[in-house]
């Protein structure tokens, strides 16, 4: 599955866009500043997920594989996903 297909599948999801920025920054060993433009709930969810993934020492590769797993799940459900990407990653990273 290509990156462009994943982005198409999520239809411009800001959760996916934020994660892709975090993945890219991590690979380049750079920090990232994400502006949520007033969406405080999203900003808090992103911060909590990022902290959770860091605490568990989730690698870029394993995070990317989890995003692909979520994409496959969404594709199989053929409709609104039962979990958000962030919820899926939070649950999946603990298993």
C-alpha distances in whole Angstrom, upper triangle without the diagonal:
4,7,8,7,7,11,11,11,13,15,17,17,20,19,15,17,19,17,15,19,20,17,18,22,22,20,23,25,26,27,26,28,26,28,28,31,33,30,32,30,27,28,30,27,25,28,28,24,24,28,26,23,26,28,26,25,21,20,17,15,16,15,12,11,13,11,8,10,12,9,9,13,13,12,14,17,17,19,20,18,21,20,20,17,20,22,19,18,22,23,20,21,24,23
4,5,5,6,9,10,11,13,14,15,16,18,18,14,15,18,16,13,17,18,16,16,20,20,18,21,23,24,25,24,26,24,26,26,29,31,29,31,30,26,27,29,26,24,27,28,24,24,27,27,23,26,29,27,25,22,20,16,15,16,15,12,12,14,12,9,13,14,11,12,16,15,14,17,19,19,20,21,20,23,22,20,18,20,23,20,19,23,24,21,22,26,25
4,5,5,6,9,10,11,12,12,13,15,15,11,11,14,12,10,13,15,13,13,16,17,16,18,21,21,22,20,22,20,23,23,25,28,26,28,26,23,24,26,23,21,24,25,21,21,24,24,21,23,26,25,23,20,18,15,14,15,14,10,12,13,10,9,13,13,11,13,16,15,15,18,20,19,20,20,19,22,20,18,15,18,21,19,18,21,23,20,21,25,25
4,5,5,6,9,10,11,11,13,15,15,12,12,15,14,12,15,17,15,15,19,20,19,21,23,23,24,22,23,21,23,23,25,27,26,28,27,23,25,27,24,22,25,27,23,23,27,27,24,26,29,28,27,23,22,18,17,19,17,14,15,16,13,12,15,15,12,14,17,15,15,18,20,18,19,20,19,22,21,19,17,19,22,20,20,23,25,23,24,27,28
4,5,5,6,9,10,11,13,15,16,12,13,17,16,14,17,19,17,18,21,22,21,23,26,26,26,24,25,23,25,24,26,29,26,29,27,24,25,27,25,23,26,27,24,24,28,27,24,27,30,28,27,24,22,19,18,19,17,14,14,15,12,10,13,13,9,11,14,12,11,15,16,15,16,17,17,20,19,18,16,19,21,19,19,23,24,22,23,26,26
4,5,5,6,9,10,10,13,12,9,11,14,12,11,14,16,14,15,19,19,19,21,24,24,24,22,23,21,22,22,24,26,24,26,24,20,22,24,21,19,22,23,20,20,24,23,21,23,26,25,24,20,19,16,16,16,14,11,12,12,9,7,11,10,7,9,12,10,10,14,15,14,15,15,14,17,16,14,12,15,17,15,15,19,20,18,19,23,23
4,5,5,6,6,8,10,11,7,8,12,11,10,13,15,14,15,18,19,19,21,23,23,23,20,21,18,19,19,21,23,21,23,22,19,20,22,20,18,21,23,20,20,24,23,21,24,27,26,25,22,21,17,17,18,15,13,14,14,11,11,14,12,9,13,14,12,12,16,17,16,16,15,15,18,17,15,12,15,18,17,16,20,21,20,21,25,25
4,5,5,7,9,12,13,11,11,15,15,14,16,19,18,19,22,23,23,25,27,26,26,23,24,21,22,21,23,25,23,25,24,21,23,25,22,21,24,26,23,23,27,27,25,27,30,29,28,25,24,21,21,21,19,16,17,17,13,13,15,13,10,13,15,12,11,15,16,14,14,14,15,18,18,16,14,17,20,18,19,22,24,22,24,27,27
4,5,8,9,13,13,10,12,15,15,14,17,19,18,20,23,23,24,26,28,27,27,24,25,22,23,22,24,25,23,25,23,20,22,24,21,20,24,24,21,22,26,25,23,26,29,27,27,24,23,21,20,20,17,15,15,15,11,11,12,10,7,10,11,8,8,11,12,11,11,11,11,15,15,13,12,15,17,16,17,20,21,20,22,25,25
4,6,5,9,9,7,9,12,12,12,15,17,17,18,21,22,22,24,26,25,25,22,22,19,20,18,20,22,19,21,19,16,19,21,18,17,20,21,18,20,23,22,21,24,26,25,25,22,22,19,20,19,16,14,15,14,11,11,13,10,8,11,12,9,10,13,13,12,11,10,10,13,13,10,9,13,15,14,15,18,19,18,20,23,24
4,6,9,11,9,10,14,14,14,16,19,19,20,22,24,24,26,28,27,26,23,23,19,20,18,19,21,19,21,20,17,20,22,19,18,22,23,21,22,26,25,24,27,29,29,29,25,25,22,23,23,20,18,19,18,14,15,17,14,11,14,15,12,12,16,15,13,12,12,12,16,15,13,12,15,18,17,18,21,22,22,24,27,27
4,6,9,8,7,11,12,12,13,16,17,17,19,21,22,23,25,24,23,19,19,16,16,15,16,18,16,19,18,15,17,20,18,16,20,21,19,20,23,24,22,25,28,27,27,24,24,21,22,22,19,17,19,18,14,15,18,15,13,17,17,14,15,19,18,17,16,14,15,18,16,13,12,15,17,17,18,20,22,22,23,26,27
4,5,5,6,9,10,11,13,14,15,17,18,20,21,23,24,23,21,18,18,14,15,13,15,16,14,16,15,12,14,16,14,13,17,18,16,17,20,20,19,22,25,24,24,22,22,19,20,20,17,15,17,16,12,14,16,13,12,15,16,13,15,18,17,16,15,13,12,15,13,10,9,11,14,14,15,17,19,19,20,23,24
4,5,5,6,8,10,11,12,14,15,16,18,20,21,22,20,18,15,14,11,11,9,12,13,11,13,12,9,11,13,12,10,14,15,14,14,18,19,18,20,23,23,23,21,21,19,20,20,16,16,18,17,13,16,18,15,15,18,18,16,18,21,20,20,18,16,15,17,15,11,10,11,14,15,15,16,19,19,20,23,25
4,6,5,6,9,10,11,12,14,15,17,19,20,21,19,18,15,14,11,12,11,14,15,12,13,12,8,10,12,9,8,11,13,11,12,15,15,14,17,19,19,20,17,18,16,18,17,13,13,16,14,11,14,15,12,13,16,16,14,17,20,19,19,18,15,13,15,12,8,7,7,10,11,11,13,15,16,16,19,21
4,5,5,6,9,10,10,12,14,15,16,18,20,19,18,15,15,13,14,13,16,18,15,17,16,12,13,15,13,11,14,15,12,13,17,17,15,17,20,20,20,17,17,14,15,15,12,11,13,12,8,11,13,11,10,14,15,13,15,18,18,18,17,15,14,16,13,10,7,9,12,12,11,14,16,16,16,19,21
4,5,5,6,9,10,11,12,14,16,17,18,17,16,12,13,10,12,11,14,17,15,17,16,12,13,16,14,11,14,16,14,14,17,18,17,18,21,22,21,18,18,15,17,17,14,13,16,15,11,14,16,14,14,17,18,17,18,22,21,21,20,18,17,19,17,13,11,12,15,16,14,17,19,19,19,22,24
4,5,5,6,9,10,11,12,14,15,16,14,13,10,10,7,9,9,13,15,13,14,14,10,10,13,11,8,11,13,11,10,14,15,14,15,18,19,18,16,16,14,16,16,13,13,16,15,12,15,17,15,16,19,20,18,21,24,23,24,22,20,18,20,17,13,11,10,14,15,13,15,18,18,17,20,23
4,5,5,6,9,10,10,12,14,15,14,13,11,12,10,13,13,16,18,16,17,16,12,12,14,12,9,11,13,10,9,13,13,11,13,16,16,15,13,13,10,12,13,9,9,12,11,9,12,14,13,14,17,18,17,19,22,22,23,22,20,18,19,16,13,10,9,13,13,11,13,16,15,14,18,20
4,5,5,6,8,10,11,12,14,13,13,11,13,11,14,15,18,20,19,20,19,15,15,17,15,12,14,16,14,12,16,17,14,15,19,19,17,14,13,10,12,13,10,9,12,12,10,12,15,14,14,17,19,18,19,22,23,23,23,21,19,21,19,16,12,13,16,16,13,16,19,18,17,20,22
4,5,5,6,8,10,11,12,10,10,7,9,8,12,13,16,19,17,18,19,15,14,16,15,12,13,16,14,12,15,17,15,15,19,19,18,16,14,11,14,16,12,12,16,16,13,16,19,18,17,21,22,21,23,26,26,27,26,24,22,24,21,18,15,14,18,18,16,18,21,20,19,22,24
4,5,5,6,9,10,10,9,8,7,9,9,13,14,17,20,18,18,18,15,13,15,14,10,11,13,11,9,12,13,11,11,15,16,14,12,11,9,12,13,10,11,14,14,13,16,18,17,18,21,22,22,24,26,27,27,27,25,23,24,21,18,14,13,17,17,14,15,19,18,16,19,22
4,6,5,6,9,10,10,10,10,13,13,16,17,21,23,21,22,21,18,17,18,17,13,14,16,13,11,14,15,12,12,16,15,13,11,9,6,9,11,8,8,12,12,11,13,16,16,16,19,21,21,22,25,26,27,27,25,23,24,21,18,15,14,18,17,14,16,19,17,15,19,21
4,5,5,6,9,8,10,9,12,13,16,18,21,24,23,23,23,20,19,21,19,16,17,19,16,14,17,18,15,15,19,19,16,14,12,9,11,14,12,11,14,16,14,16,19,19,19,22,24,23,24,27,28,29,29,27,25,27,24,21,18,17,21,20,17,19,22,21,19,23,24
4,6,5,6,5,6,6,10,11,15,17,20,23,22,22,23,19,17,19,19,15,15,18,16,13,15,17,15,14,17,18,15,14,13,10,13,15,13,13,17,18,16,19,22,21,22,25,26,26,27,30,31,32,31,29,27,29,26,23,19,18,22,22,18,20,23,22,20,23,25
4,5,5,6,7,9,12,14,17,19,23,25,24,24,24,20,19,20,19,15,15,17,15,12,14,15,12,11,15,15,12,11,9,7,11,13,11,12,15,16,16,18,20,20,21,24,25,26,27,30,31,32,32,30,27,29,25,22,19,18,21,20,17,18,21,20,17,20,22
4,5,8,10,11,15,17,20,22,25,28,27,27,27,23,22,23,22,18,19,20,18,15,17,18,15,14,18,17,14,13,10,7,10,13,12,12,15,17,16,18,20,21,21,24,26,26,27,30,31,32,32,31,29,30,27,24,21,20,23,22,19,21,23,21,19,22,24
4,5,9,10,14,16,20,22,25,28,27,27,28,24,23,24,24,20,20,22,20,17,19,20,18,16,20,20,17,16,13,11,14,16,15,15,18,20,19,21,24,24,24,27,29,29,30,33,34,35,35,33,31,33,30,27,23,23,26,25,22,24,26,25,22,25,27
4,7,10,13,16,19,22,25,27,27,26,27,24,22,23,23,19,18,20,19,15,16,19,16,14,17,18,15,15,12,11,14,17,16,16,19,21,20,22,25,25,26,29,30,30,32,34,35,36,36,34,32,33,30,27,24,22,26,25,22,23,26,24,21,24,26
4,7,10,13,16,19,22,24,24,24,25,22,19,21,21,17,17,19,18,14,16,19,16,14,18,19,16,16,15,13,17,19,17,18,21,22,21,23,26,26,26,29,31,30,32,35,36,36,36,34,32,33,29,26,23,22,25,25,22,23,26,25,23,25,28
4,7,10,13,16,19,21,21,20,21,19,16,18,18,14,13,16,16,12,14,17,15,13,16,18,16,16,15,14,18,19,17,18,22,22,21,24,26,25,26,29,30,30,32,35,35,36,35,32,30,31,28,25,22,20,23,24,21,21,25,24,22,24,27
4,6,10,13,15,18,17,17,19,16,13,15,16,12,12,15,14,11,13,16,15,14,17,19,17,17,16,14,18,19,17,17,21,21,19,22,24,23,24,27,28,27,30,32,32,33,32,30,28,29,25,22,19,18,21,22,19,20,24,23,21,24,27
4,7,10,12,14,15,15,16,14,11,13,15,11,11,15,15,12,14,17,17,16,19,21,20,19,19,18,21,22,19,20,23,23,21,24,26,25,25,29,29,28,30,33,33,33,32,29,28,29,26,22,20,18,21,23,20,21,25,25,23,25,28
4,6,9,12,11,12,13,11,8,11,12,9,10,13,13,12,14,17,16,16,20,21,21,20,20,18,21,22,18,19,22,21,19,22,24,22,23,26,27,25,28,31,30,30,29,26,25,26,23,19,17,16,19,21,19,19,23,23,22,25,27
4,6,8,9,10,12,10,8,11,13,11,12,15,16,14,17,19,20,20,22,24,24,23,23,21,25,25,21,22,25,24,22,25,27,24,25,28,28,26,29,32,31,31,29,26,25,27,24,20,19,17,20,22,21,21,25,26,25,27,30
4,6,5,7,9,7,6,10,11,9,11,14,15,14,17,19,19,20,23,24,25,23,24,22,25,25,21,22,25,23,21,24,26,23,23,27,27,24,27,30,28,28,26,23,23,24,21,17,17,15,18,21,20,20,23,24,24,26,29
4,6,8,11,10,9,12,14,13,14,17,18,18,20,23,23,24,26,28,28,27,28,26,29,29,25,25,29,27,24,27,29,26,26,30,29,27,29,32,31,30,28,25,25,26,24,20,20,19,21,24,23,23,27,28,28,30,33
4,6,9,9,8,11,13,13,14,17,18,19,20,23,24,25,27,29,29,28,29,28,31,30,27,27,30,28,25,29,30,27,27,31,30,28,30,33,31,31,28,25,25,26,23,20,20,19,21,24,24,23,26,28,28,30,33
4,6,5,6,9,10,11,12,14,16,17,18,20,21,23,24,26,27,26,27,26,28,28,24,25,27,25,23,26,27,23,24,28,27,24,27,30,28,28,25,22,21,22,20,16,17,15,17,20,20,20,23,25,25,27,29
4,5,5,6,9,10,10,12,14,15,16,18,20,21,22,24,25,25,26,26,28,27,24,25,28,25,23,27,27,24,26,29,28,26,29,31,29,30,27,23,23,23,20,17,17,15,17,20,20,19,22,24,24,25,28
4,5,5,6,9,10,11,12,14,15,16,18,20,21,23,24,23,25,24,27,26,22,24,26,23,21,25,25,22,23,26,25,23,26,28,26,27,24,20,19,19,16,14,15,12,14,17,17,16,19,21,21,22,25
4,5,5,6,8,10,10,12,14,15,16,18,20,21,22,21,22,21,24,23,19,20,23,20,18,21,22,19,20,23,22,20,24,26,24,25,22,19,18,18,15,12,12,10,12,15,15,14,18,19,19,21,24
4,6,5,6,9,10,11,12,14,15,16,18,20,21,20,22,21,24,23,19,21,23,21,19,23,24,21,22,26,25,23,26,29,27,28,26,22,21,21,18,15,14,12,14,17,16,15,19,21,20,21,25
4,5,5,6,9,10,11,12,14,15,16,18,20,19,21,21,24,23,19,21,24,21,20,24,24,21,23,26,25,24,27,29,27,29,26,23,21,21,17,15,15,11,13,16,15,14,17,19,18,19,23
4,5,5,6,8,10,10,12,14,15,17,18,17,19,19,21,20,16,18,20,17,16,20,20,17,20,23,21,20,24,25,24,25,23,20,18,17,14,11,11,8,9,12,12,10,14,16,15,17,20
4,5,5,6,8,10,11,12,14,15,16,15,17,16,19,18,14,16,18,16,15,18,19,17,19,22,21,20,23,25,24,26,24,21,19,19,15,12,11,8,11,13,11,11,14,16,15,17,20
4,6,5,6,9,10,11,12,14,15,15,17,17,20,19,16,18,20,18,17,21,22,20,22,25,24,24,27,29,28,29,27,24,22,22,18,15,14,11,13,15,13,12,16,17,15,17,20
4,6,5,6,9,10,10,12,14,14,17,17,20,18,15,18,20,17,17,21,21,19,21,24,23,23,26,28,27,28,27,24,21,20,17,14,13,10,11,13,12,9,13,15,13,14,18
4,5,5,6,9,10,11,12,11,14,14,16,15,12,14,16,13,13,17,17,15,18,21,20,20,23,25,24,26,24,21,19,18,14,12,10,7,9,10,8,7,10,12,10,12,15
4,5,5,6,9,10,10,10,12,12,15,14,11,14,16,14,14,18,18,17,19,22,22,22,25,27,26,28,27,24,21,21,18,15,13,10,12,13,10,10,13,14,11,13,17
4,6,5,6,9,10,10,13,14,17,16,13,17,19,17,17,21,21,20,23,25,24,25,28,29,29,31,30,27,24,23,20,18,16,12,14,15,12,10,14,15,12,13,17
4,5,5,6,9,9,12,14,16,14,12,16,17,14,16,19,19,18,21,23,22,23,26,27,27,29,28,25,22,21,17,16,14,11,12,13,10,7,10,12,9,9,13
4,5,5,6,5,8,10,12,10,9,12,14,12,13,16,16,16,19,21,21,22,24,26,26,28,27,25,22,21,18,16,13,11,12,12,9,8,11,11,7,9,12
4,5,5,6,9,11,13,12,11,14,16,15,16,19,20,20,22,24,24,25,28,29,29,32,31,29,25,25,21,20,17,14,16,16,12,11,14,14,11,12,15
4,5,8,11,14,16,14,13,17,18,17,18,22,21,21,24,26,26,27,30,31,31,33,32,30,27,26,22,21,19,16,16,17,14,12,14,14,11,11,14
4,5,9,12,14,11,11,15,16,14,16,19,19,19,22,24,23,25,28,28,29,31,31,29,25,24,21,20,18,15,16,15,12,10,12,12,8,8,11
4,6,9,11,10,10,14,15,14,16,19,19,20,22,24,24,26,28,29,30,32,32,30,27,26,23,21,19,16,18,17,13,13,15,14,10,11,13
4,7,8,6,7,10,11,10,13,15,15,16,19,20,20,22,24,26,26,29,29,27,24,23,20,19,16,14,15,14,10,11,13,11,7,10,12
4,5,5,6,9,10,11,12,14,15,17,18,20,21,23,24,26,27,29,30,28,25,25,22,20,17,16,18,16,13,14,16,13,10,13,15
4,6,5,6,9,10,11,12,14,15,17,19,20,21,23,25,26,27,28,26,24,24,21,20,16,15,18,16,13,15,17,14,12,16,17
4,5,5,6,9,10,11,12,14,15,17,19,20,21,23,25,26,27,26,23,24,22,20,16,17,19,16,13,16,17,14,12,16,16
4,5,5,6,9,10,10,12,14,15,16,18,20,21,23,25,26,24,21,22,19,18,15,15,16,13,10,13,14,10,9,12,12
4,5,5,6,9,10,11,12,14,15,17,18,20,21,23,23,22,19,20,16,15,11,11,13,11,8,11,12,10,8,12,13
4,5,5,6,9,10,11,13,14,15,17,19,20,22,22,21,18,20,17,16,12,13,15,13,10,13,15,12,12,15,16
4,5,5,6,9,10,11,12,14,15,17,19,20,22,21,18,19,17,16,13,14,15,12,10,14,14,11,11,14,14
4,5,5,6,9,10,10,12,14,15,17,19,19,18,15,16,13,13,9,11,12,8,7,10,10,7,8,12,11
4,5,5,6,9,10,11,12,14,15,17,17,16,13,15,12,11,8,10,11,9,8,11,12,10,11,14,15
4,5,5,6,9,10,10,12,14,16,17,17,14,16,14,14,10,13,14,11,11,14,15,12,13,17,16
4,5,5,6,9,10,11,12,15,16,16,13,14,12,13,10,13,13,9,10,13,13,10,12,15,14
4,5,5,6,9,10,11,13,13,12,9,11,9,9,7,10,10,7,8,12,11,10,12,15,14
4,5,5,6,9,10,11,12,12,10,12,11,11,9,12,13,11,11,15,15,13,16,19,18
4,5,5,6,9,10,12,13,11,13,13,13,12,15,15,12,13,17,16,14,17,19,18
4,5,5,6,9,10,11,8,9,10,11,10,14,13,10,12,15,14,12,16,18,17
4,5,5,6,7,8,5,8,9,10,10,13,13,11,13,16,16,15,18,20,19
4,6,5,8,10,9,12,13,13,13,17,17,14,16,20,19,17,20,23,22
4,5,9,11,9,11,13,15,15,18,18,15,17,20,19,17,21,23,21
4,6,7,7,8,11,13,14,17,16,14,17,20,18,18,21,23,21
4,7,8,11,13,14,15,19,18,17,19,22,21,21,24,26,25
4,6,9,11,13,14,18,17,16,19,21,21,21,24,26,25
4,6,9,9,12,15,14,14,17,19,18,19,22,24,24
4,5,7,9,12,11,10,13,15,15,15,18,20,20
4,7,10,12,10,9,13,14,13,14,17,18,18
4,6,8,6,6,10,11,10,11,14,15,16
4,5,5,6,9,10,11,12,14,16,17
4,6,5,6,9,10,10,12,14,16
4,5,5,6,9,10,10,13,15
4,6,5,6,8,10,11,13
4,5,5,6,8,10,11
4,5,5,6,9,10
4,6,6,7,9
4,6,6,7
4,5,5
4,6
4
